[in-house]
Amino acid sequence: MDKRIPKYFTMLLIVFFMQSCSYTFTGASIPLAMKTVSVQLFENNAAFVVPNLTVQLTEAFRDRIRNQSSLDVIKSEGDGNFEGRITDYSNKPISVQTSEQSSRGQERLTITISVKYTSSLDPKSSFETTFTRFADYTLTAGTFQAQEQELIKKIIVQLTEDIFNKAFANWK
């Protein structure tokens, strides 16, 4: 038997394994016919409105779709359409401290969004649901205002992952 055959066979298995794994890293199960998706600007209907939060959230979600799928993000009338609104933005203490320790207690920033996804290709996969994510912090690391943008970025990463997974990875 030729000694090169096991080498080639091994290489073929490695290449096959690597290709099959690359699909499962994202876990996306996007219909083959789906080529485009539109993401409308997320409105901010929360009682407390943070400037640019709507743009940050919308652009982060568009970027996630571009980076984790082969879908083209267009302005309107995509094969799939996302629309949503920020329904809550709250900052509250989560641990009770004595009055002397109150400036060092744990705090939580929470953002809640409502998302409607409509698929023109697979109406059964359409949904309307609410996602809530939070980030905890302490005031020993600085004021809330000094930490706020970093906290928002962390929460947006989690929210966009939740939306993407709900729409394209069938994670219920």
SVG drawing of the C-alpha trace seen along z (x, -y; Angstrom):
<svg xmlns="http://www.w3.org/2000/svg" viewBox="-46 -62 51 64">
<polyline fill="none" stroke="black" stroke-width="0.4" points="0.0,0.0 1.3,-3.5 2.3,-5.4 1.0,-8.7 -2.6,-7.4 -3.0,-7.6 -1.5,-11.1 -4.0,-12.3 -6.8,-10.6 -5.9,-12.2 -5.6,-15.6 -9.0,-15.1 -10.5,-14.3 -9.0,-17.4 -10.2,-19.6 -13.7,-18.1 -13.8,-18.4 -12.7,-22.1 -15.3,-22.9 -18.1,-21.2 -17.1,-23.0 -17.1,-26.4 -20.8,-26.2 -21.6,-25.3 -19.6,-28.1 -22.3,-30.6 -25.1,-28.1 -27.0,-30.0 -29.8,-28.2 -30.7,-30.8 -32.9,-29.6 -30.9,-29.3 -33.4,-31.5 -32.9,-34.3 -30.5,-36.9 -31.5,-40.2 -32.7,-41.5 -33.8,-45.0 -33.3,-46.4 -35.4,-49.5 -34.2,-52.0 -35.0,-50.9 -37.2,-53.6 -36.6,-54.7 -39.9,-54.5 -38.2,-54.2 -39.1,-56.7 -35.4,-57.7 -33.9,-58.4 -30.2,-58.1 -29.0,-60.0 -27.7,-57.8 -28.9,-54.6 -31.2,-53.9 -28.4,-54.3 -25.9,-52.3 -28.3,-49.4 -29.5,-49.4 -26.0,-49.7 -24.7,-47.0 -27.4,-44.6 -26.8,-45.4 -23.1,-44.7 -23.8,-41.4 -25.9,-40.3 -23.1,-41.4 -20.4,-39.7 -22.2,-36.4 -24.1,-35.7 -23.9,-36.2 -27.1,-38.3 -27.1,-41.8 -28.6,-44.4 -30.8,-46.8 -33.0,-49.7 -36.4,-48.2 -38.4,-45.2 -35.8,-42.5 -36.6,-38.8 -36.6,-39.3 -37.4,-42.5 -36.6,-43.6 -38.3,-46.4 -38.1,-47.2 -38.2,-49.7 -36.4,-50.2 -39.0,-49.9 -37.0,-50.2 -33.7,-51.8 -33.2,-51.6 -30.4,-52.0 -31.0,-50.6 -29.1,-49.4 -29.1,-45.6 -27.5,-45.2 -28.7,-46.8 -25.9,-48.5 -25.7,-50.6 -25.8,-54.4 -22.0,-54.5 -21.6,-51.9 -24.2,-53.1 -21.8,-54.7 -20.0,-51.3 -22.9,-49.0 -23.7,-47.0 -25.8,-48.7 -27.5,-47.3 -28.1,-48.9 -30.9,-47.1 -32.1,-47.6 -35.3,-46.0 -36.3,-45.9 -39.2,-44.7 -38.5,-43.2 -40.7,-42.1 -39.1,-39.9 -41.1,-39.1 -39.9,-36.6 -41.4,-36.8 -39.9,-33.4 -40.8,-31.5 -43.7,-33.1 -43.5,-30.4 -40.1,-31.8 -41.5,-35.3 -41.8,-36.4 -42.5,-39.3 -40.8,-39.1 -39.1,-41.1 -35.4,-40.8 -33.9,-42.1 -30.2,-42.2 -28.3,-43.9 -24.8,-44.8 -23.7,-45.1 -21.2,-47.6 -20.0,-49.3 -19.5,-52.9 -16.0,-52.2 -14.9,-52.0 -16.2,-55.5 -19.5,-57.3 -22.3,-55.8 -21.8,-58.5 -18.2,-57.5 -19.1,-53.8 -22.4,-54.2 -21.1,-53.9 -19.1,-50.7 -22.1,-49.2 -24.3,-50.0 -21.8,-48.4 -21.8,-45.2 -25.6,-45.1 -25.9,-45.8 -23.6,-42.8 -25.8,-40.5 -29.1,-41.9 -27.9,-41.7 -26.8,-38.1 -30.2,-37.3 -32.0,-38.7 -29.7,-37.1 -30.0,-33.7 -33.8,-33.9 -34.2,-34.7 -31.4,-32.6 -30.3,-29.9 -33.7,-28.7 -32.7,-29.1 -36.0,-29.6"/>
</svg>
